Amino acid sequence: MAAGGSAPEPRVLVCLGALLAGWVAVGLEAVVIGEVHENVTLHCGNISGLRGQVTWYRNNSEPVFLLSSNSSLRPAEPRFSLVDATSLHIESLSLEDEGNYTCQEILNVTQWFQVWLQVASGPYQIEVHIVATGTLPNGTLYAARGSQVDFSCNSSSRPPPMVEWWFQALNSSSESFGRNLTVNFFSLLLISPNLQGNYTCLALNLLSKRHRKVTTELLVYYPPPSAPQCWAQMASGSFMLQLTCRWDGGYPDPDFLWIEEPGGVIVGKSKLGVEMLSESQLSDGKKFKCVTSHIVGPESGASCMVQIRGPSLLSEPMKTCFIGGNVTLTCQVSGAYPPAKILWLRNLTQPEVVIQPSSRHLITQDGQNSTLTIHNCSQDLDEGYYVCRADSPVGVREVEIWLSVKEPLNIGGIVGTIVSLLLLGLAIISGLLLYYSPVFCWKVGNTFRGQNMDDVMVLVDSEEEEEEEDAAVGEQEGAHEREELPKEIPKQDHIHRVTALVNGNIEQMGNGFQDLQDDSSEEQSDIVQEEDRPV
């Protein structure tokens, strides 16, 4: 019976194949999509109500029996089963299950239904490749600003997936770079900081609508645009020296290395660029160098240097203040680096007391110049030594100023005394001039009177004046006898003093005196000659 029952099967399949070929040409088929390793159910037509006997075939080069509602026919594979006595259920799909399936239903009439099964796979194992500048220890990628970055994305999928790139910057929404079915790579030229963020590759299976995505963070680094700056300062509340180095404007923060120069002894290394040094590590003139480095260059890095200097003090050693007045003490600090802390002290006690600002003491500071102003000076409270101290990490310098507090001076009495002394001195000098040089007074008088000093004045005694008068009378009597004769000048034997003033010049005075003597001698000789001449 079994052998007899199976004999006519080939003829039936051939006839079925001919019928199916004509039916397929009509294009009446359903499409079912399944995924690899998943289960799928193929329905035998879209008919409700009473159903007849159903048989399923696989359409390859020739129909292949799969399953029938006739219990006497066993399934071709255990993966095949009937659902609701009509639908074909396939478990654990594979890519080989993809194809055309035919359902035969026999009720009052025989009906044929065709189903097209498509099997999708993936996407699996998405591989994203970003060619950037480098990778951090935690796996994060970074690129130098202005460099080129290449992106590519691959995935195993059937059919080939559609690849789409998305970009999301910090604190912003995602934006698409576009989707493509054939090209899965692109490049960014001259990348800038605004392109720093998360890059997502999304692979979509257009058949199954299943998608997978991989997100990669990309950082854009750039070094600071300017040179580093470093300085030293006193640490707050201590005598420690704080070295600070800054190299701003880059991303991420650079590394800082402090070393001693010369010698290259490492002081410290950090991301902050701050190091604390004790007094034992310091000396006047010592140099410290800050060497900076950045992850994207420059390779040689950058550096700056500070040199520690002790302070020098300059001040007036003594100051004076009158009781009840004000006085200002000045202290100048120079050469100190870092800038020194300036204090004012009184050395009345040990240790010395630091002067604090008060109603009587005003302390001001402009840079490294400090002043102490004392109001309402008191001899008991304020007289004595004051100390200006400059505190520096490399030493302490002090200078002392002596303040003397005195009684206020009687300015009116002093001025009166000075004027009296001047008048007394003037009177003494005038008396001496009158006693020893009356001619000088004559000259001064003539000068004030504006007289013509071209005249020659002769001073003689009374006897000389009488002789001159007699000579003048004799000349008048002999005027008729001797015409155009020069006047007789009596002998000058009795002249005690002759003084000539010529234009107020002493030299001319002497010359005038000499000329007068010469003229007198010539006149005397002429007179003698006249007397000897016969009348």
VOLUM-739245 format. One record per residue (C-alpha): residue in one letter; x, y, z. Coordinates in nm, 3 decimals, padded with zeros to 5 digits, always signed. Example, Ala and Ser with C-alpha at 12.3 -4.5 7.8 and 13.67 -1.06 7.14 Angstrom:
% VOLUM-739245
 code    east   north      up
    A +01.230 -00.450 +00.780
    S +01.367 -00.106 +00.714
END
This chain:
% VOLUM-739245
 code    east   north      up
    M +00.000 +00.000 +00.000
    A +00.272 +00.239 +00.079
    A +00.460 +00.159 -00.233
    G +00.144 +00.178 -00.440
    G +00.041 +00.509 -00.276
    S +00.371 +00.682 -00.351
    A +00.405 +00.577 -00.713
    P +00.188 +00.849 -00.873
    E +00.359 +01.143 -00.678
    P +00.603 +01.245 -00.954
    R +00.324 +01.286 -01.207
    V +00.126 +01.498 -00.961
    L +00.426 +01.729 -00.893
    V +00.488 +01.777 -01.265
    C +00.129 +01.879 -01.320
    L +00.151 +02.104 -01.010
    G +00.461 +02.268 -01.146
    A +00.291 +02.350 -01.473
    L -00.006 +02.498 -01.293
    L +00.217 +02.702 -01.058
    A +00.419 +02.840 -01.346
    G +00.108 +02.985 -01.502
    W -00.016 +03.121 -01.170
    V +00.308 +03.292 -01.086
    A +00.299 +03.472 -01.416
    V -00.017 +03.639 -01.300
    G +00.182 +03.804 -01.012
    L -00.060 +03.714 -00.736
    E +00.177 +03.663 -00.440
    A +00.222 +03.779 -00.082
    V +00.553 +03.897 +00.062
    V +00.671 +03.798 +00.405
    I +00.996 +03.922 +00.560
    G +01.181 +03.723 +00.818
    E +01.519 +03.754 +00.990
    V +01.793 +03.502 +01.030
    H +01.762 +03.290 +01.344
    E +01.407 +03.415 +01.390
    N +01.072 +03.232 +01.331
    V +00.821 +03.320 +01.061
    T +00.464 +03.219 +00.969
    L +00.337 +03.206 +00.610
    H -00.042 +03.233 +00.570
    C -00.231 +03.033 +00.309
    G -00.435 +03.303 +00.145
    N -00.645 +03.563 +00.316
    I -00.959 +03.358 +00.360
    S -01.171 +03.323 +00.671
    G -01.420 +03.054 +00.751
    L -01.411 +02.682 +00.678
    R -01.086 +02.565 +00.526
    G -01.002 +02.253 +00.334
    Q -00.694 +02.033 +00.317
    V -00.377 +02.238 +00.283
    T -00.039 +02.138 +00.139
    W +00.276 +02.355 +00.128
    Y +00.547 +02.341 -00.137
    R +00.879 +02.519 -00.189
    N +00.924 +02.646 -00.546
    N +01.278 +02.584 -00.659
    S +01.361 +02.452 -01.003
    E +01.076 +02.214 -00.931
    P +00.822 +02.208 -00.647
    V +00.941 +02.053 -00.319
    F +00.691 +01.915 -00.068
    L +00.720 +02.070 +00.275
    L +00.409 +02.000 +00.482
    S +00.042 +01.895 +00.455
    S -00.263 +01.897 +00.677
    N -00.297 +01.530 +00.583
    S -00.162 +01.355 +00.887
    S -00.042 +01.068 +00.673
    L +00.222 +01.299 +00.518
    R +00.519 +01.387 +00.738
    P +00.690 +01.732 +00.727
    A +01.005 +01.759 +00.520
    E +01.188 +01.908 +00.825
    P +01.104 +01.934 +01.192
    R +01.130 +02.313 +01.158
    F +00.810 +02.312 +00.955
    S +00.470 +02.302 +01.123
    L +00.111 +02.407 +01.060
    V -00.058 +02.685 +01.250
    D -00.437 +02.694 +01.253
    A -00.424 +02.391 +01.017
    T -00.338 +02.618 +00.723
    S -00.036 +02.847 +00.789
    L +00.325 +02.730 +00.749
    H +00.544 +02.807 +01.053
    I +00.922 +02.796 +00.997
    E +01.159 +02.807 +01.295
    S +01.514 +02.934 +01.303
    L +01.526 +03.094 +00.963
    S +01.841 +03.088 +00.758
    L +01.937 +03.270 +00.442
    E +01.866 +02.949 +00.246
    D +01.499 +02.969 +00.342
    E +01.446 +03.273 +00.125
    G +01.229 +03.203 -00.184
    N +00.877 +03.130 -00.318
    Y +00.633 +02.916 -00.123
    T +00.302 +02.776 -00.257
    C -00.004 +02.673 -00.059
    Q -00.262 +02.430 -00.210
    E -00.607 +02.422 -00.051
    I -00.866 +02.160 -00.152
    L -01.221 +02.223 -00.040
    N -01.499 +02.226 -00.298
    V -01.243 +02.349 -00.545
    T -00.863 +02.357 -00.545
    Q -00.700 +02.694 -00.477
    W -00.334 +02.794 -00.500
    F -00.172 +03.073 -00.297
    Q +00.190 +03.188 -00.343
    V +00.405 +03.359 -00.076
    W +00.744 +03.526 -00.132
    L +00.968 +03.488 +00.176
    Q +01.258 +03.731 +00.213
    V +01.517 +03.668 +00.482
    A +01.708 +03.967 +00.622
    S +02.035 +03.959 +00.815
    G +02.203 +04.224 +01.027
    P +02.328 +04.480 +01.056
    Y +02.596 +04.324 +01.277
    Q +02.940 +04.430 +01.396
    I +02.942 +04.795 +01.298
    E +03.300 +04.909 +01.255
    V +03.371 +05.281 +01.277
    H +03.712 +05.413 +01.175
    I +03.807 +05.774 +01.246
    V +04.156 +05.869 +01.136
    A +04.250 +06.153 +01.372
    T +04.562 +06.290 +01.537
    G +04.576 +06.050 +01.829
    T +04.403 +05.850 +02.099
    L +04.391 +05.919 +02.473
    P +04.461 +05.641 +02.725
    N +04.086 +05.597 +02.778
    G +04.032 +05.543 +02.406
    T +03.893 +05.887 +02.325
    L +04.003 +06.023 +01.990
    Y +04.140 +06.374 +01.946
    A +04.237 +06.583 +01.646
    A +04.453 +06.893 +01.622
    R +04.272 +07.205 +01.512
    G +04.317 +07.263 +01.140
    S +04.396 +06.898 +01.060
    Q +04.203 +06.657 +00.835
    V +03.986 +06.385 +00.987
    D +03.859 +06.084 +00.786
    F +03.544 +05.889 +00.881
    S +03.428 +05.546 +00.763
    C +03.158 +05.300 +00.878
    N +03.109 +04.931 +00.779
    S +02.858 +04.667 +00.883
    S +02.774 +04.308 +00.781
    S +02.414 +04.304 +00.661
    R +02.184 +04.147 +00.404
    P +02.084 +04.334 +00.207
    P +02.365 +04.596 +00.236
    P +02.263 +04.861 +00.491
    M +02.204 +05.227 +00.442
    V +02.467 +05.421 +00.639
    E +02.391 +05.759 +00.796
    W +02.626 +05.983 +00.999
    W +02.500 +06.205 +01.280
    F +02.685 +06.475 +01.473
    Q +02.596 +06.618 +01.813
    A +02.794 +06.899 +01.970
    L +02.795 +06.962 +02.341
    N +02.460 +07.087 +02.472
    S +02.301 +07.084 +02.127
    S +02.071 +06.862 +01.922
    S +02.188 +06.604 +01.671
    E +02.222 +06.688 +01.307
    S +02.263 +06.454 +01.010
    F +02.558 +06.463 +00.774
    G +02.343 +06.280 +00.517
    R +02.265 +05.918 +00.426
    N +02.405 +05.706 +00.146
    L +02.360 +05.351 +00.019
    T +02.688 +05.331 -00.169
    V +02.936 +05.563 +00.006
    N +03.005 +05.501 +00.374
    F +03.300 +05.734 +00.433
    F +03.372 +06.109 +00.429
    S +03.640 +06.357 +00.541
    L +03.641 +06.683 +00.734
    L +03.908 +06.928 +00.618
    L +04.052 +07.187 +00.855
    I +03.855 +07.068 +01.153
    S +03.764 +07.339 +01.404
    P +03.665 +07.336 +01.773
    N +03.296 +07.376 +01.690
    L +03.310 +07.028 +01.534
    Q +03.408 +06.870 +01.863
    G +03.144 +06.627 +01.989
    N +02.988 +06.286 +01.931
    Y +02.985 +06.125 +01.587
    T +02.729 +05.847 +01.537
    C +02.726 +05.594 +01.254
    L +02.379 +05.441 +01.200
    A +02.340 +05.132 +00.979
    L +01.982 +05.058 +00.872
    N +01.859 +04.729 +00.715
    L +01.600 +04.855 +00.472
    L +01.438 +04.510 +00.456
    S +01.391 +04.437 +00.822
    K +01.406 +04.803 +00.935
    R +01.647 +04.689 +01.200
    H +01.929 +04.934 +01.273
    R +02.238 +04.958 +01.481
    K +02.454 +05.257 +01.570
    V +02.794 +05.329 +01.718
    T +02.884 +05.664 +01.875
    T +03.242 +05.789 +01.897
    E +03.358 +06.101 +02.078
    L +03.604 +06.325 +01.897
    L +03.788 +06.605 +02.075
    V +03.950 +06.897 +01.895
    Y +04.268 +07.016 +02.066
    Y +04.473 +07.331 +02.011
    P +04.770 +07.486 +02.195
    P +04.765 +07.836 +02.351
    P +04.830 +08.113 +02.099
    S +05.068 +08.317 +02.316
    A +05.378 +08.258 +02.525
    P +05.350 +08.136 +02.887
    Q +05.371 +08.376 +03.179
    C +05.522 +08.302 +03.519
    W +05.571 +08.496 +03.840
    A +05.656 +08.457 +04.207
    Q +05.473 +08.587 +04.510
    M +05.462 +08.551 +04.885
    A +05.222 +08.282 +05.000
    S +04.937 +08.419 +05.208
    G +04.995 +08.382 +05.580
    S +05.342 +08.228 +05.556
    F +05.698 +08.290 +05.446
    M +05.670 +08.034 +05.167
    L +05.736 +08.142 +04.808
    Q +05.468 +08.056 +04.555
    L +05.575 +08.002 +04.195
    T +05.291 +08.035 +03.943
    C +05.298 +07.957 +03.572
    R +05.014 +08.021 +03.328
    W +04.970 +07.931 +02.962
    D +04.612 +08.024 +02.881
    G +04.408 +08.001 +02.564
    G +04.458 +07.636 +02.472
    Y +04.259 +07.313 +02.505
    P +04.312 +07.103 +02.705
    D +04.524 +07.257 +02.981
    P +04.898 +07.214 +02.933
    D +05.147 +07.045 +03.166
    F +05.385 +07.256 +03.377
    L +05.734 +07.165 +03.492
    W +05.931 +07.389 +03.730
    I +06.310 +07.347 +03.737
    E +06.604 +07.532 +03.891
    E +06.844 +07.716 +03.667
    P +07.124 +07.640 +03.615
    G +07.136 +07.270 +03.686
    G +06.791 +07.161 +03.578
    V +06.689 +07.027 +03.919
    I +06.316 +06.949 +03.908
    V +06.112 +07.149 +04.156
    G +05.770 +07.005 +04.066
    K +05.536 +06.901 +03.785
    S +05.161 +06.953 +03.774
    K +04.860 +07.057 +03.571
    L +04.813 +07.370 +03.781
    G +05.159 +07.523 +03.737
    V +05.184 +07.621 +04.106
    E +05.470 +07.519 +04.334
    M +05.548 +07.617 +04.695
    L +05.910 +07.670 +04.804
    S +06.049 +07.709 +05.154
    E +06.314 +07.961 +05.258
    S +06.579 +07.689 +05.257
    Q +06.529 +07.646 +04.880
    L +06.579 +08.016 +04.809
    S +06.872 +08.252 +04.776
    D +06.928 +08.598 +04.635
    G +06.956 +08.587 +04.256
    K +06.829 +08.229 +04.217
    K +06.643 +08.149 +03.893
    F +06.346 +07.918 +03.836
    K +06.227 +07.812 +03.491
    C +05.876 +07.699 +03.397
    V +05.867 +07.459 +03.099
    T +05.522 +07.402 +02.947
    S +05.405 +07.130 +02.709
    H +05.082 +07.063 +02.520
    I +04.944 +06.741 +02.376
    V +04.931 +06.885 +02.023
    G +05.255 +07.082 +02.035
    P +05.473 +07.253 +01.977
    E +05.713 +06.967 +02.034
    S +05.976 +07.191 +02.192
    G +05.716 +07.341 +02.427
    A +05.745 +07.691 +02.568
    S +05.905 +07.839 +02.879
    C +05.944 +08.143 +03.100
    M +06.173 +08.229 +03.392
    V +06.169 +08.420 +03.722
    Q +06.464 +08.541 +03.928
    I +06.440 +08.595 +04.302
    R +06.589 +08.919 +04.438
    G +06.622 +09.055 +04.790
    P +06.505 +09.409 +04.880
    S +06.709 +09.727 +04.924
    L +06.588 +10.010 +05.148
    L +06.628 +10.386 +05.118
    S +06.506 +10.640 +05.374
    E +06.599 +10.964 +05.552
    P +06.794 +10.882 +05.868
    M +06.655 +11.174 +06.071
    K +06.329 +11.365 +06.079
    T +06.207 +11.649 +06.299
    C +05.857 +11.726 +06.415
    F +05.731 +12.015 +06.625
    I +05.503 +11.941 +06.913
    G +05.144 +11.935 +06.791
    G +05.248 +11.918 +06.426
    N +05.257 +11.642 +06.165
    V +05.550 +11.458 +06.011
    T +05.579 +11.199 +05.733
    L +05.843 +10.925 +05.731
    T +05.921 +10.775 +05.390
    C +06.061 +10.432 +05.306
    Q +06.151 +10.322 +04.953
    V +06.206 +09.955 +04.866
    S +06.381 +09.866 +04.543
    G +06.511 +09.555 +04.369
    A +06.282 +09.312 +04.552
    Y +06.123 +09.024 +04.359
    P +05.874 +08.912 +04.453
    P +05.763 +09.247 +04.601
    A +05.846 +09.271 +04.967
    K +05.595 +09.323 +05.247
    I +05.661 +09.662 +05.412
    L +05.602 +09.713 +05.785
    W +05.654 +10.008 +06.021
    L +05.772 +09.931 +06.374
    R +05.882 +10.103 +06.697
    N +06.190 +09.959 +06.863
    L +06.081 +10.058 +07.212
    T +06.022 +09.697 +07.313
    Q +06.151 +09.352 +07.226
    P +06.014 +09.219 +07.003
    E +05.946 +09.536 +06.814
    V +05.585 +09.647 +06.795
    V +05.425 +09.675 +06.452
    I +05.254 +10.010 +06.405
    Q +04.891 +09.974 +06.305
    P +04.693 +10.246 +06.125
    S +04.504 +10.467 +06.369
    S +04.381 +10.821 +06.412
    R +04.739 +10.936 +06.484
    H +04.921 +10.703 +06.246
    L +04.838 +10.698 +05.874
    I +05.018 +10.435 +05.666
    T +05.001 +10.448 +05.286
    Q +05.175 +10.237 +05.024
    D +05.221 +10.302 +04.653
    G +05.392 +10.007 +04.492
    Q +05.711 +09.954 +04.690
    N +05.704 +10.301 +04.850
    S +05.552 +10.336 +05.196
    T +05.490 +10.641 +05.413
    L +05.408 +10.675 +05.782
    T +05.238 +11.003 +05.878
    I +05.224 +11.091 +06.248
    H +04.962 +11.346 +06.350
    N +04.979 +11.571 +06.658
    C +05.340 +11.492 +06.749
    S +05.414 +11.434 +07.115
    Q +05.764 +11.432 +07.259
    D +05.681 +11.164 +07.514
    L +05.495 +10.933 +07.276
    D +05.656 +10.982 +06.938
    E +06.021 +11.074 +06.979
    G +06.264 +10.792 +06.911
    Y +06.362 +10.534 +06.652
    Y +06.123 +10.406 +06.389
    V +06.198 +10.097 +06.182
    C +06.096 +10.034 +05.822
    R +06.110 +09.661 +05.754
    A +06.087 +09.482 +05.417
    D +05.999 +09.112 +05.449
    S +06.105 +08.894 +05.157
    P +06.141 +08.516 +05.111
    V +06.514 +08.563 +05.061
    G +06.567 +08.782 +05.367
    V +06.451 +09.070 +05.584
    R +06.591 +09.422 +05.548
    E +06.547 +09.706 +05.800
    V +06.631 +10.075 +05.816
    E +06.603 +10.300 +06.124
    I +06.476 +10.658 +06.127
    W +06.528 +10.889 +06.425
    L +06.238 +11.123 +06.493
    S +06.313 +11.430 +06.703
    V +06.017 +11.619 +06.853
    K +06.088 +11.984 +06.947
    E +05.913 +12.293 +07.074
    P +05.779 +12.513 +06.793
    L +06.008 +12.808 +06.701
    N +05.925 +13.184 +06.753
    I +05.938 +13.284 +06.390
    G +05.867 +13.653 +06.458
    G +06.152 +13.684 +06.708
    I +06.393 +13.508 +06.477
    V +06.303 +13.735 +06.187
    G +06.337 +14.046 +06.405
    T +06.676 +13.937 +06.533
    I +06.801 +13.871 +06.181
    V +06.680 +14.210 +06.060
    S +06.843 +14.386 +06.359
    L +07.173 +14.214 +06.293
    L +07.158 +14.311 +05.927
    L +07.091 +14.676 +06.013
    L +07.368 +14.678 +06.271
    G +07.613 +14.533 +06.024
    L +07.512 +14.786 +05.762
    A +07.566 +15.071 +06.009
    I +07.911 +14.943 +06.104
    I +08.017 +14.910 +05.742
    S +07.889 +15.259 +05.662
    G +08.082 +15.409 +05.954
    L +08.401 +15.240 +05.850
    L +08.363 +15.367 +05.497
    L +08.303 +15.723 +05.616
    Y +08.603 +15.713 +05.848
    Y +08.856 +15.558 +05.618
    S +08.741 +15.672 +05.273
    P +08.538 +15.996 +05.259
    V +08.607 +16.019 +04.884
    F +08.408 +15.704 +04.838
    C +08.114 +15.871 +05.007
    W +08.166 +16.177 +04.782
    K +08.155 +15.948 +04.482
    V +07.844 +15.777 +04.605
    G +07.681 +16.110 +04.665
    N +07.762 +16.236 +04.320
    T +07.634 +15.914 +04.174
    F +07.299 +15.958 +04.342
    R +07.285 +16.324 +04.244
    G +07.355 +16.235 +03.881
    Q +07.644 +16.487 +03.844
    N +07.885 +16.481 +03.545
    M +08.192 +16.296 +03.662
    D +08.403 +16.427 +03.373
    D +08.498 +16.728 +03.594
    V +08.825 +16.731 +03.789
    M +08.798 +16.849 +04.144
    V +09.098 +16.964 +04.350
    L +09.084 +16.983 +04.726
    V +09.345 +17.221 +04.891
    D +09.409 +17.372 +05.233
    S +09.313 +17.732 +05.326
    E +09.670 +17.872 +05.274
    E +09.672 +17.736 +04.925
    E +09.340 +17.905 +04.855
    E +09.481 +18.248 +04.967
    E +09.786 +18.210 +04.746
    E +09.571 +18.123 +04.454
    E +09.357 +18.434 +04.513
    D +09.671 +18.656 +04.518
    A +09.794 +18.497 +04.201
    A +09.459 +18.564 +04.036
    V +09.474 +18.936 +04.131
    G +09.826 +18.964 +03.987
    E +09.717 +18.809 +03.668
    Q +09.431 +19.055 +03.630
    E +09.672 +19.350 +03.672
    G +09.917 +19.226 +03.409
    A +09.652 +19.126 +03.165
    H +09.707 +19.431 +02.950
    E +10.078 +19.379 +02.933
    R +10.080 +19.011 +02.858
    E +09.818 +18.908 +02.615
    E +09.737 +18.546 +02.547
    L +09.979 +18.433 +02.815
    P +09.871 +18.137 +03.022
    K +09.751 +18.188 +03.370
    E +10.005 +18.178 +03.644
    I +09.979 +17.879 +03.863
    P +10.146 +17.928 +04.194
    K +10.382 +17.673 +04.320
    Q +10.223 +17.368 +04.462
    D +10.470 +17.331 +04.745
    H +10.196 +17.362 +05.006
    I +09.942 +17.128 +04.847
    H +09.873 +16.853 +05.096
    R +09.636 +16.631 +04.891
    V +09.504 +16.629 +04.539
    T +09.237 +16.389 +04.434
    A +09.089 +16.357 +04.082
    L +08.763 +16.185 +04.005
    V +08.715 +16.106 +03.640
    N +08.385 +15.943 +03.557
    G +08.402 +15.759 +03.886
    N +08.705 +15.551 +03.772
    I +08.988 +15.510 +04.021
    E +09.245 +15.450 +03.750
    Q +09.136 +15.766 +03.572
    M +09.153 +15.938 +03.906
    G +09.519 +15.849 +03.933
    N +09.584 +15.952 +03.575
    G +09.406 +16.281 +03.633
    F +09.625 +16.349 +03.931
    Q +09.939 +16.283 +03.728
    D +09.817 +16.505 +03.443
    L +09.748 +16.781 +03.690
    Q +10.103 +16.767 +03.823
    D +10.247 +16.772 +03.471
    D +10.038 +17.071 +03.372
    S +10.145 +17.254 +03.686
    S +10.513 +17.192 +03.610
    E +10.479 +17.320 +03.254
    E +10.301 +17.633 +03.369
    Q +10.571 +17.702 +03.628
    S +10.841 +17.671 +03.363
    D +10.654 +17.909 +03.134
    I +10.627 +18.167 +03.412
    V +10.995 +18.151 +03.481
    Q +11.071 +18.202 +03.113
    E +10.839 +18.508 +03.105
    E +11.012 +18.662 +03.402
    D +11.350 +18.627 +03.237
    R +11.228 +18.782 +02.912
    P +11.298 +19.161 +02.891
    V +11.002 +19.393 +02.910
END
